[in-house]
Amino acid sequence: RTYPSFSAPSGAGPLVLTSGAASTPTGTAVDRFVAISGGRAARLVVVVGGYAKTAAASAAAKSIASALQAAVTAPVTTVVLGSTDPAVAVAAIDAASGVFLTSPDQAAVMSVLTVRPAIRDAINRRWTGGAALLADDAAASAVGQLMPADATPSDIEALRVRDREESARWRATQRAAFLHAQSRGAVVIGLNEEYEYVLRGSHATPQEST
């Protein structure tokens, strides 16, 4: 399907939107990201941020990089926002053919990117220059024009299920409904761990993950 209001800048690389790829960095979505980044010749960088503790962010970055390394020849580089030297991070991103960006927290992702503008701008520059970008979990929300930082906004309280332990699918539906209410006419995507979206130009394709 084609979505005229949901488009990438001219010359930008493919944009893969996923949920759960950081915790399970295998399967169709990640394989597709590696393939469009160059396959075995891909030069990949994993960027993580917004974790409660640096140790947890470092562990997540290493886990993702280890899974990706099996599919590529060149060493996979990791960048932990708030820990990795910005100059080192920017150099790695500038040389990458694919960037894997993830964050677990929608309330924190924008702040960690905003206070590190050199790294944020490098990611944007590399993607608009043609490299593939996989944005996962909260990072998938951050690349859009509007997102809720609260997983259960009061504006859509009526949509909440009786059981307080809401499923990931229902949370995605809540966020999509909230964003649609705030920005009529915009394309809104609710992500869960079963699907990813691949955007090329103005063509966004939902694809089931395995």
N, C-alpha and C positions, 0 to 999 in steps of 0.2 A: 504494500500500500504506500501511497505517496501523501505526505503531510506538508502542504505548502508553508505552514507557519512553524514547522519544526525542521530547520535546515542548518547545515554547517557552513562556515565561511568557504568561499571558493578556494580550492587548493588544500583544504584541510584533509587530514587522514581519516580513516574510519574511526568511529566512536562506538565502543561496546559498553553498554550499560548493564550491570549485573548486580545481583545480591547474593551474598554467601560465598563468593569466589575466594575471599581471603581465608575463610575457615576450611574450605574444601577446594584448593587450587588445582583441581583436575576436572576432566569432563569436557563436554562440547564447547562451552563458552570460552574456557581458557585455551583449548586446542585451537579454536577459531582465531582467538587473539594472537597466538603464536604464529599461526599460518599467515595472517594478513600483515604481521610484522616482519615477515621474511623467512619463516620456517626455521630450519636449522641454522641459517645464516643471520637470524635476528639478533639484534643487540638490545637487550631488555634491561629496564630499570624498574625496580619496585619502590614506590614511594608510600610510606605509611605515616599517619599522624592522627591526633585526637584521642589517643589512648590515655587511660588514667595514670599509667606509669610507663616510663621510658623502657623499662625491662620488658614489659608486655609488648610494646611496639616493636622492639628489636627482635623479640622472639617471633612475632607475626611476620616481620619482614624476612627473616631467615627461613621460616617455614615455606613461605610463598616462593622465595628465590630457589630453594632446594627443589621444589616441585617443578618449577619452570626450567631449571638447569638440565634436567633429563631430556628436554626437547630441543635444546640449542647448543651450539658449540662454544660461542664466546661466553665468558663469565657473566653471570647475572649480577648486576650491581644493586645494592640496597641503599635507600635514603630514608632515614628516620627524622621526620620534622622535629626540630628542637634539639637534635643531637648531632646529626651529620653536619660537617662544615658546609655552609652555603656555597662556597666557591667549588668545592669538590662535587657537591650535588648538581650544580648548574652544568659543570663540565660533563658529567655523566649523562645528564638529560639531553644536552645539546648533541651528544654523539649517538643517542638511542634511536632505534627504529620502532620501538614500542615502549610505552610507559604504562605500568600497572599502578593505578592510584586507588588507595583504599583508606577508609576511616570507619570506625564503628559507631561514631556518635554525631548525630546531626546537630547537636547543640554546641559541639566543639570544632567541627571540621572547618567552618569558615574562619574562626579565629586563628587556628594554627596556620592556615594558608595566608591570611591577611598580614600576620606579623612576620611572614617570611616571603616578601614580595618577589625577591630574586628567583626563588624556587618556583613560586606560583607562575611568574611570568615566563620562566623557562619551559614549564610544562605547556602552557598555552602557545608559546612560540613554536615549540617542536611539533605540537599537534597541528596547528594551522599551517605549518611548513610541510606537512604530509605524513608524519609518523602516526602510527596507530595509538589510540588511547583507550585503555580499559578503565572505567570508573566504577568502583564497586561500593556497595552499601551506602554510607552517608556521602561518600565522594560522588556517587551517581546523582544524588540530589544537588550537590554543590555546583555541578557544571551547568545546571539549569538557571533560569532567570528568577525563579521564586521557589522557596521551600519552607516548610514549617520546621522549627527547631524542636518543637514539642511533639512527641509521638502521638499524643491524643489531644489535639486542639479543642478548646471549649466550644468553638464554632460548630463542631460536628458531634457534640456530645450525644445527640440523639442516635447517632450511628453506632454507638458502642454496644457491644454484645453484653448479655447479662453476666457471662463468665468473665471475670477480670483478667484471666489468663488468656489474652487474645492471641490468636495465631498470627504468624508472619504475614499470611495472605490477607487477613483482615486489617492489619496495620497498614499494609500497602493501599488497600481500598480506602481507608480513612484519609490517608495523606492525599490521595488522588482527589477525593471528594472535596477536601479542604482547599486544595490549590485551584480546583475548577471554580469553586465559589468565589475565590479571591481574584481570579483572572479569567473572566469569561472569554471564550473564543480561543484560548491558548490550548496547545496540545499537552495533556497531562498523562503521565505514565506512572502506574503503581507497580513497583518491582517486588518480586518474591524469589525464592530460591529455585523455582521451577522454570523460569524464563529469563532470557536476556534479550536486549534490543541492540541491533546493529544499525548504526546510522551512517549512510553514505549520501552526501549531498542533502536532498530533501526526501530521501527514501529510507524509512525506518522499518525494519523487519523484526517482528517478534519471533523468537525461535526457542523451542523447548530445550532445556538443558538436561543432560544425562550424567 
